[in-house]
Amino acid sequence: MPRARFQTLTEQMYYVLLCLHEECCGMDIMEKVRAITGERVCVGAGTLYNLLDQFLSAEMIRETKVQGRRRSYLLTDKGKELLETEYGRLLCQAEDYRRIFQGEGRT
């Protein structure tokens, strides 16, 4: 059975949405993802614009302005809810790890 769309987010999806808590264009998003993650995560242009199209179609983000080929986007309430759900899921995973390894002296 295929995974439901946006049931969970990839790392790149998560960071793209996270960047859009404030208005950004594509180039800004690529730079912010690298900065936020200390260059651990990079989003290429093809991946980014594919994700932006998917998020637009799903009403997770909205286009805020168009200047020539430069388009800016902003997170919608629906997108923020998805991001918060994913954040909660990640916290649960971290807690599960902590609980399993707590007895071994790791935290």
Buried (B, 14 or more C-beta within 10 A) or exposed (E): EEEEEBEEBEEBBBBBBBBBEEEBBBEBBBEBBBEEBEEEBEBEEEBBBEBBEBBBEBEBBBEEEEEEEEBBBBBBEBBBEBBEBBEEEEEEEEEEEEEEEEEEEEE
